[in-house]
């Protein structure tokens, strides 16, 4: 992978969304875009569960 970042995430607190991009031979492509307050497992960390409600401050 010629010094390319294999994945990057964009977390948008205003839109309460998370988008994951993956590098492929033609550039970056969106592999997931989430706008719901759920628990998810995302690349490149499939063993970790992320609570988007917590990340966006939607929990008590």
C-alpha positions as a printed Julia matrix, in Angstrom:
60×3 Matrix{Float64}:
   0.0    0.0    0.0
   2.39   2.81  -0.99
   2.06   4.81   2.25
  -1.69   5.22   1.91
  -3.89   5.41   5.0
  -5.97   2.21   4.75
  -9.03   3.62   6.56
 -10.2    6.95   7.85
 -13.3    8.03   9.71
 -15.19  11.3    9.65
 -17.25  11.99  12.75
 -19.68  14.88  12.29
 -21.12  16.0   15.65
 -23.55  18.46  14.05
 -25.1   15.84  11.77
 -24.53  13.09  14.35
 -23.05  10.89  11.67
 -20.01   8.71  11.2
 -18.57   7.78   7.81
 -15.8    5.21   7.27
 -13.65   5.33   4.15
 -11.34   2.58   2.89
  -8.47   3.0    0.46
  -8.82   0.92  -2.7
  -6.75   1.03  -5.9
  -8.85   3.88  -7.35
  -8.8    6.01  -4.2
 -11.05   6.1   -1.16
 -14.56   4.67  -1.07
 -17.25   4.88   1.61
 -17.7    1.51   3.25
 -20.25   2.64   5.84
 -22.16   5.8    6.69
 -24.25   5.84   9.87
 -26.69   8.45  11.15
 -28.41   6.44  13.83
 -27.61   6.12  17.49
 -26.66   2.45  17.59
 -23.83   0.21  18.69
 -21.61  -0.78  15.79
 -18.41  -2.62  14.92
 -16.41  -0.89  12.23
 -13.26  -1.52  10.2
 -10.42  -1.64  11.03
 -11.49  -2.44  14.62
 -14.12  -5.21  14.31
 -13.4   -6.45  17.84
 -14.49  -3.13  19.42
 -18.13  -2.11  19.78
 -18.68   1.65  19.44
 -21.75   3.21  21.05
 -22.68   6.1   18.77
 -25.27   7.44  21.21
 -22.46   7.85  23.75
 -20.07   9.38  21.21
 -22.69  11.98  20.25
 -23.68  12.7   23.86
 -27.12  11.13  23.61
 -26.87   9.0   26.75
 -27.84   9.9   30.28
